[in-house]
């Protein structure tokens, strides 16, 4: 008796064949992959899984202080295509997501760790894929991008790792928060040994991440022009607080950076690196983590910030579970609603109301499977 493949099975097989056959990921190849994915899903849900943020008119919204939104992608950890194409597929899926948003976000922010081992072909592959993002792109460096050649190739592609910009009345700051003290020279490590040591997280050989004195001085000078009631959003790859040192979910000079930000009425810090839903508040500073397109990390065994709504335990038999991308709705007061677009699940929003009320109002849904 003849059997008929389901539409979903055909879609998965066609997409697998396309990615398996990739050789040169130029713009034409990217568009071919994306078009095939869209065409194969006729009659199914669209391949992106965003629920667009509703941009409601805020009471204090004005021409001077408009609300707006941006999208984010982070932590793709690309190898070369012939080594691991699953991570390539993850980044392509995220680019599909943000390109299918309607209306388009004001910009897309990439949160660091584009490459896995900082190699030239990894970074060039990531750069080629990100060129297909339709909205303007802003990018931050991660430790996996940096420690093979100390950031030379990344900077050739993307420019300075520390910078600021203004958008619709909000002052954005981008920091390189993965600066480490030299642990490699005395040990005689090669560049690749240094890179793999940093990528190892829990090997105990490397030093903790820092922002470092030169950047802290730069930050003070950069923020000097912003009034105390100004709207400030800071991007850092590592969290700007001390979460779990064994995995370098930690910034050693976090208190010094927080002190620089303390004069403002309220500040938002958005970080990558931890690959998970992660929420914290220290005084006037609201912290939000970013999802990864490569894999989810488990939660720190020593405990989590009290405001964190942990995501449900990822399915070990589904490589995309616990991964994703998302959006950030910026309110006129500079605080944000943070949307975690978890692939294959319902999105989770951590709202400014939840943060301002210290978790008493607008509580996101609790996980239905305990986290690891």
Helices and strands as residue ranges (DSSP letters): H 7-20, H 27-40, E 68-73, H 86-99, E 107-110, H 120-130, E 136-139, H 143-146, H 152-158, E 163-167, E 170-174, H 191-199, H 213-223, E 231-236, G 245-247, H 254-261, E 267-271, E 279-282, E 285-289, E 324-330, E 336-342, E 348-350, H 352-356
